[in-house]
Amino acid sequence: MITHDTARRHRPARALAAGILSALALVLAGGVLAPASADTPSAWESAPDVSPLGFLLVLVIFPLGIAAVVTILAVLPSLASDRGYEPGESWRGDAEWFGGPARGVRAADDVAPEQIEASRASTGGTSGRW
């Protein structure tokens, strides 16, 4: 239980701690916000002035030009080929079966059911019999 006398005794310690923290905060803020006092060495050459056009060329125009060239080079092959698929038309491309028969998708129709059963019995699969 804190009595009125106990609170009065801790008042100077609190005031001292608040004063120290305030002074420390001001010193740190002054150190962070103050400009650097160092100057460029006198032996160094002074940097040439850059014109606004030079600034725009290096930081805006050249990067945008490079991006435009890369975009054109990426889109150019699709522009040079045929129209591609148009909605409402039938698909004109050949079907592709990755990992399928070497002669293509049509070769799957040439396989007899007996060949499929014979290959299942000798090649393993999920049952693990090789």
N, C-alpha and C positions, 0 to 999 in steps of 0.2 A: 504494500500500500504506500503510495506516494503522498506525502503530506505537503502542506504549503511551504514548510521550511526546507524540505528536501529539494523541491523544485527550485527554490530560490538559490540554494547552494550550487546547483548545476548550471545556472544561468551564465556565469562568467565563462565557464568552459565551452558552452555552446557558442557564445559570442566570439570567443577566441578562435574556435574551429571555423566558424562562418567567415571571419575576417581573413584567416589564412587561406581558405579555399577561394575566396573572392580575389585575393591578391594573386594567387597561383593562376587562376583563370585569366586574369588580365595580362599577366606576363606571357602565358602561352598564346593567347589571342594576339597580342602585340607581335610576338615572334612569328606567328603564322601569317598575319596580315601585312606585316611590314615588307616593303620591297627589298630586294637583295641590294646590298651596298657594294658588291663587286662590280668592277668596270672592265671593259675589254682591254687587254694589255696593249700598250702603246706600240709595241714592235709588230703587231699584227697589221696586215693590210685591211683597209676598210672595205666592206662588202659593196659591190656595185649596186646601184639602184635598179630595181626591176620595174619595168613599165606595166601598166594595167593590161595591155595587150599580151605581153609576155606571160604575165600571171595567168590570164585566161587560157592562153595556148597550152601551157604546161599542165594546169590543174583541171581544165574543163574540156577544151576542144580536142586535144590529143587523145585522152581516154575515151571520149564519146566517138571519135573517129575509129579508134581501134575496135571498140565494141560494135560499131556498125559494120566494119569489114568482117569481123568474125561472124556476125549474124548473117550477112549476105553469103559468106562461104558455107555456112551451115544449111541455109535454105536453098541455095542454088541447085543442088542435085535433085531435089523434089520439084523444083520449077522446070527443070530441063526434061524430066520424064513425062510419061503420059498422064492423063487426068487422074488415074487411080479410081477408087471405088466411088460411085455416085449413089446416093440413096434411091431406092426403088429399082435399081438394076440388079441383075443376078451377078454372083461373084464369078470373076473371070480367072482367078488364080488357081493353080494346081494345089491339091491337098498335100500336106507334108506330114510324114510320120517319122518322128525322131526316134531312133533306136529300132525301127521296124525293118522289114525286108530290104535287102540291098537294091532290089529292082523297083522299089517304090510301093505305094499304097495298092496299086492294081495287082501286085504280086500276091497279096493276101488272099485274093479270090481264087488263085490257082492252087492253094494248099487244100489237100483232101482231108476229111475228118480223121482218117486213119493215121495220117502223118502227125496230126495234132496229138492224138492219143499216144502214139509211139514216142513222141518227144516228151510228153509229160511223164512217162514211166522211167525215162533214163536220164533226165536232166536235173532232177532235184526240185528246186523251187522253194516254197515255204516249208515243205516237209523236210527238206535238208538231205534228201537221198541223191547222191551224185554217182 
